[in-house]
Amino acid sequence: MRVAMVGSGYVGLVSGACFADFGHEVVCIDRDAGKVAALKAGRIPIFEPGLDDLVATNVRAGRLSFTTELAAAVHDAQAVFIAVGTPSRRGDGFADLSFVYAAAREIAAAIDGFTVVVTKSTVPVGTGDEVERIIRELRPDAEFSVVSNPEFLREGAAIQDFKRPDRIVIGANDEHGARVVSDLYRPLYLNQAPIMVTGRRTAELTKYAANAFLATKITFINEIADLCEQVGANVQEVARGIGLDNRIGTKFLHAGPGYGGSCFPKDTLALMKTAQDHGAPVRLVETVVSVNDQRKRAMARKVIAACDGSVRGKLIAVLGLTFKPNTDDMRDAPSCAIISALQDAGARIRAYDPEGMEQARAVLTDVEYATDAYSCAEGADALVLVTEWDAFRALDPARLRKALAAPVLVDLRNVYVPEEMRRHGFHYTSVGRPQGAGHPGAA
């Protein structure tokens, strides 16, 4: 099938490359001529494991191409995906749909013959209705269908998620549109990926509900971690104990500095605004957003407490800047709020991240960047582990202890065993675990 992907950001590029790998003919469109030129030259603008090879393979096979010319790509396409950004709008936090609607107008002018227009971007309930209205108003003669097909891709595991999904949600108000999108995913039938066909508005809300629920799980276990610290319990063992209940499950029950990234922060805000606008406020989600925002700066206070109550004039080494491992995404990363709070308290910051330092330079100021974990720790008054990259999971304690000016380690991801760190002479602080906790049940 001939597919046009409007938007070559994270979702558009991964989705386009995977569809091409299924055998479809895909054109990825982007207004940024520099990005398109880089993609044509084989330079991938984001870090996602395996994506560079996937793109290169399908470009060589002639199934994947890139252009700035939307009209020509859409004119020949049977399915046109809208995969543009929907950032939080300044002022009220609602999803900014200007890019979606602009794409709809351009698509309306270019479609020829029956075309299925698919919203891949995360959009509030009713967006598909407005896209349909825009196209119908501009092209009353056009034959088209508007379908919602929300993405459920985890950064760092996006290709696996696309090719072996938990489910595929297709929201359509007509049988033809649903059938075309189902056919696009036909190669996944061998993996027995469940396809759920529902109404368009239901599909749009499903995406927001899923992300809000996962954000709630993260926030719940973080609050339980705070309680564990006060009563002498171990949050890792509590998480295991509740996660073994198959009604709850083990995923997203890892205590830490709070959620971040491109999805959870903006999607919870957008769901809040949608609910408020429709007179059905989601109080639980509102609380989740508030608690998560407060938690990031609370982690900075944990660092300050570990440094005998003051970081003024001290050098704090930070390991991990991106919001999660295996991505270079700095959007709403907990590290940003933590570093800002430490700087506000008078600390100097040195940081290291395996992939995110270039992006970090655009959002963080007055930060010194190191070349590896050990050089980051050299001469620092405390070491703070913020993002649990694999490269940080087996650092040599003796080497770290020798590098640091003071033996203070604040582990916000519970990577290390408190007893072992104490044996190496560290003043070790973790999240939701007694200071002397051992390793049984640790995740």
N, C-alpha and C positions, 0 to 999 in steps of 0.2 A: 504494500500500500504506500502511496505517496503522502508524506507527512511534512507539515511545516511547523516548526517550533519557534514561536515568537518570544524571544528572550533567551539569551545564552548564559545566564547566571547559573547558580548551583543546580537548581531544579531542572531548568531547561537543558543544560549541557548533559547532565547525567541521564535524564530521560531520553533525550535525542540520541545519545550514544548507545543506550541500551536498546531502544527501538531499532536502530540501525543494525545492531548485533543480532536481532531477531530476523533480519532479512528485509526490513522495510527500507524504503528510500527516504531519507530524512534530510531536510535543509533547516539548519539553525540560523535564526535571524537575530541580529542585534544592531542597534543604532550606533553603537560605539565602533567606529571604523578601526581604531587601534586594537580593540579586543578581537575583532574579526580577522584583522591582519595577523595577529599573534596566533590565533587558532589555526589559520591556514598554514602558518609556518611551523605548527606542531607545538606551540607553547601554550600550556594550559594555565589559565589565570587563577585557578584555585587549587588547593591541595586536597586531593581525595585519593586514597590508595587504589591503584589499578586504573584510574581514569585516563591517564596519559596513554597507556598501552591500548585501552579500549578505543579511544578516539583515533589513534594512529592506525590501528588495524582496519577500522571501518572506513576511514578516509582512503586508505590504499585500495580497499575493495570497491570504492566508488559508491558506497551506500550512504555516506555522511559528508555533508558539505556545509559551508558557512557563507553568509552573505549579509550585506546591509540593505539589500533591495527586497523589501517585504512584498511588494505587488507581484513581482514575477514568481516568487516562491509560493505565495498563497494561491495564485491563479491556477496552478497545476495540481494543487493538493486536494486530496479527498478528506483529510482531517487536518485541522489547524488548531494547535494547542496555544493557549495563552499562558505563558510561564514567566510573567514579569513580576517585579517586586510589589509587595503590598505592605510597606513599612507603617509603623504607628504614626498617626497624624499628630503634628505638634498641637499641644493645647488640650486635646480631649482623649488621646490614645486610641481613637478609632482607626481602623485600617484605611490607609490612603489608597483609594481605588483609581486615582487619576491615570496611572499607567495602564491599568486594565481597560478602562473606557477609551483611552486613546488608541490602544491596540484594536479594540472592537471597531472603532471608526475606520481605521486603515484597512482592516480585514473586510469590512463591508464594501469598500470601494474596489476590492481586488477579487473577491470570490467569483467563480464562474462554474456553473453547474452545481449539482447538489453537494454541499459542503457541511461537514460536522465541525462546529466550533466548540472546542473543549477547554474549559477553565481548569488549568492545572495549578494555578496560583491559589494560595489559601485566601478565600474570600468570604465575607459575611453572608448570612442568609439573604437571599433576594438578589444577589449580584448577577446570577445567571439570567434572571428576569430582565434586569436592566440592560445587560449585554444584548439579549434578544430584541428588546425594544429599540436600542440604538441601531442595530443592523437593519431591522424592519423599517425604521423611519427613513434611513438613508437609502435603502435598497428594497422598496416594497415588492419588487419583482423577483427578488432572490429566493432560491431554494436552499434552505439551510436548517440545521438543528443545533441547538445549544445544549451541551452536556457538561455536567460537573464530574471531574475525575480527580479528587484530591490526592496529593502525594503523601506518603508515609515513609520518607527516607530519613535515616539517621546519618548525620555527617560522620564520616569515618567508616561507614559500612553501607553506603548508599547503593553501590552496584549489587551487592548481595541482597539488599532489601528490595531492589527493583526486580531482580530475577527470581528471587524466592520469597515473595511477599506473604505476610500473614493473611492478607485479603486484598482484593481489588474492589473499590467502591465506585460504581457508575451511577450517577444521578441523571436520569433522562425523563422527559415528559412525553417522549414518543418512541415507538418501537424501532424505527429506522436508526435514530441516533444511538440508541443503546446497542444495537446489533453491530454497527460500525466500530464502536469503541471496544466491544467484546472481541471482535475479530482481530483488532490490533494486539490484544493480549493472548491470542490463541496459542502461541508457542509455550505459554506457561501452563497449558492444560496438562502437559506431561508431568509437571511438578504438583499437579492437583491443587493449584492455588484457588481458593474459593473466590468466586466473583459474586458480589452482591449488587443487584440492580434495584434501584429505589428511585424515589422522586428527587428532583434536582435540589430542592430546598433541604431535604433530609440529608443528602450527601454533603452539602455545604456545612450543615451544622455538625455532622458526624466528625469532620476533621477537627473542629474547634473543641468539641466535647472530648475527643480522644486526648488532645494535647493538654487540656485543662485537668483531666483525670490524672495523667502522668505527672503533671506539675504538682498536683495535690499529694500524690504518693511521696514525691521527693520532700515536699515541705512537711508532711506528716512525720517522716522518719527523722528529719532534722529537729523537729520539736521534741520527739521522743529522745533523741540524742542529748538534748539539753537536760531533760529530766533524768536520764541515766547518769549524767555527771553529778547531779545533786544527790542521787540516792545510792550511788555506788554500783550501778548495773552496767552491763556491756551492750552497747547498741548493736554491735555486729551479731551478737548471739540473739538479741531480741529480734532483729530483722530476719535471721535464719529461722527462729522459732515461729514467727508469723508467716514468713514466706513459704514455708513448707505446707501451709494450708493452701490447697489448689484454688480456693476461692479468692485468694489474695495474690499468690505468686511471688517469686523472688526478685523480679526486675524492678528497678527504680526504687530500691530500698537501701541505698548506700548513703549513709550520712556524709555530709560535706558542707561546703561553703554556700550552697544554694544553687539554683538552676540559672542558666544564662543561654546564650546562643541566639539564633535567628528566628526561632519558632516560639518557644514557651513564653518568653516575656511579651512579645507583641500579640500572640494569639489569645493569651489570657486577658489582656487588656481589651482586645477587640470583642471577645465574648462578653465581657463585663458591659461594654458600651451597648452592644446589641440587646442584651437582656434589659438594661435600664431603659433603652429607647422603646422597648415593647412592653414595659410595665411588669416585667417578670425578673427582677434582679436576682443574680446568682450570688448570694451572700457568702457561700463557702469559697467561691473563686475569688471574690473580693478580698477575703481574709488571706487566702493563699498568696495573692500578689503583695499585700502589705507585709506579711511575715517574711516572704522571700527578700523583699527590698531591704528590710531591716537586718536580715541575717548577714549580709555581706559585710556591712560595717561592724557588725558584732564580731566577725572573725578577725577584724583588725584589732579590736579590743582584746581578743584572746592573745594575739601576738604581743600587744603592749603589756598585758599581765605577765606573760612568760618572760618579758625583759625587765622584771622587777618594777613594773608600773610606769616605765618611761622609755620612749625610743628617741627622745630628743638628742640630736647629734649622732645617733647611732646608725651604722650601716646594716641594712636588712637585705638579705639575699632571698630572692623569690624564684622558685623553680616552677615553671609552668605558667603560661599567660593565657592561652586559648581557653575557651569555655569548656572544652573537653579534649581528650587525646585524639590523635589521628585527623586533625583538621587544622587549618590556619585561621579559623574564624574567631575574631575578637569581639563580635557583637554581644553586648551585655555580659561579657565575661566577668565572673566574680573577681578576678584579679584586678580589674580596673577600679572597682569600688574599694577593695582592700588596700591597694597601693595608694590611692588618693587619700584615704583615711590615715594611713601611716605617714604620708607626707604632711598632711595637716597637723599631725602630732610631732612633727620635727624630724622625721627619719629621712635618711638618704637611702635610695633604692638601687640595687643592682639586680638584674634579672636575666634569666635564660629560658628559652623555649625552643624545642627542636624545629618547629615550623612557623611559629607565629610572630617572630620578632619584627619582621618587616611591617606587618599589619599593626603591630603594637606601637610602632613609632608614630603612626598616624593618630593614635588616640591617647597615648600617655606622654607626659612631659617630664623632663628632669630625671630620666631614668638612664642609668648606665647599663649597657648590655654586655653579657659575657659570651664566651665561645663554647663553654660546656658547663656541666654542673659543678665541677670541682673549682674551676676558675671563678665561678659565680660565688662560691662559698668563701674564697680566699679573703681572710681578714675581716669577715663579717661578724657582727655582734649577735646575729640570729639567722637561721635558715628556715624559710617557710615553704612547704610543699603545697602548691595550690592546685595543680593539674596533674593527674596520675598517668603521665606518659610511661610507657614500658621502660624507657631509658632511665627512669628515676626509681624503679622498683627494686633494684639490686645494687645500689650504691655502696661503696666500701665505707663502713662506719668509721674505721680507724683513719682512713684518708680524709674523710669529712671533718672528723674531730681535730685532726692536725691542721687543716686549712682554716677552720673557724677561729676567730679571736675569742669567742665565748661559746661554750658547748650547748647552745640553745637550738633545739629543733622543734618547730611547730608543724605537725603533720595534719593538714586539713583533709586528707583523704584516707587516713588510717592505713597507710601502706606498710608501716613498720610495726614491729612487736615492741611494746613498751619495755618489757623486761630486758630484751636484748639491747635496746638503746641505752638503758640505764647502766648495763654492764660495760658499755663502751664509754661511759662517763658523761652522757648527755643529760641535760635537763629537757625531758621529752614531754611534749603536750600533743594530745590527739583529740578527736571529736567523739564524745559520747562513750568514752571508756575510762574506767578507773586508772589512775596513774600506774598502778602495779599490775594491770591486766595482763594475763598470758595470752596465748594464741589459740585456744580451742574455739572452734567455730568462727574464727576470723575470716572475713571474706577477702 
